[in-house]
Amino acid sequence: MAAPNMREKILTAAARLFADNGYSAVSMRRIATAVGVTQANLYYYFRDKEELIRSVLEYAFTGKNQTFVAEAGDAALEERLEQAIACFLTLLFEDAVLAKLFFRELMTDDGDRLKFLTENIFQDSFDTLVKILGEYLDTADPLQAAIFLTSTLIGYRQFARIIPHLHGAKPEYVEPAAIARHFMDEIRKLSKENAVSG
């Protein structure tokens, strides 16, 4: 098997194992067994487990997180924001491995890995979100608005498994596009346009 394909095979298997079991519960031996290679072969591709988890995080998120704040050409800010919310929710709802990895990393005590995740994977998209919110919302602090929006979406996803069991809950309450539309209805009330007309 060609080297790039083997590397991808290792990353895919490791991502699933880390997502399902957590970083500390997964050994390099277990990953090697899942891939069908020796531990020595695994160390040929990755110096140690820390390099592997960081490579897994880049592999799982890079490219996908760019859709969170897609550059939509000449699209209106409102359209770009709704698209960003829908894309982020779709990732969290439909990519089980990515979502589990993400939630596990948010709960880690490893500050270095959280810093790596922030600086190498999320920061550019988050900066773009801050810029969009700064232009769209009537707010003096678009950074805090972006933090609030992102954490609300993350919290909604975590609570989503309970939603179908709530009295009166509708199926669309757990559909990313419908959730994005509802969020945009609320965010529109805080837009600069509404602030001027109100």
C-alpha positions, 0 to 999 in steps of 0.5 A: 500500500502506498505511504499516503494511503497507509497514513490516511488509513492510520488517521481514520482508524485512530480518529474513530478509536480516540472519538469512541474511547478518549485519548488516554484509553487508546494505546499505539498498540491498539491503533496498530492492531486496528489498522493491521500493522505492527507498532514499529510500522505505526512509529514510522509514520508518527513519532509518538501518540501526541503527534498522532492525536494532533495529526488526527485532529488536523485530519478530522477538522481541516477543510471541514471547519472552513465550511463553518465560515465559508467565503460566499463571494458576494453573498449578503452577510446575513446569508453567509452567517446562516450558511456558516451556522447551518454548516457547523451544525451539520458537521456536529449532527452528521459527522459522529467521529468529528463531533465526538472528537470535538466534544472530548477535546473541549473536556480535556485538561491538556492545555497544550492540545487545546491551544494547538486545536485553537491556533491550527484548526479553528482560529481562522474560521473564528476570526472570519465569524467575528468579522461577519458578526462585527459588520452584521450585529449592533454590538460593541464586542463582536468577539464575545458575540462570536463566542456566545453564538458558537457556544450556544450552537455547541450546547444545542448539539449536546442537548439534542439527544434529549430534545426528541423526548421533550413534550411537544418537540418537533422533528425539525428541532434536531435538523441542522437547516431548521435550527440554523433558520431559527437562530437566524430569526433570533439574530436578525433582531440584533442586526444593525439594520433592525437597530436603525429601523427600531 
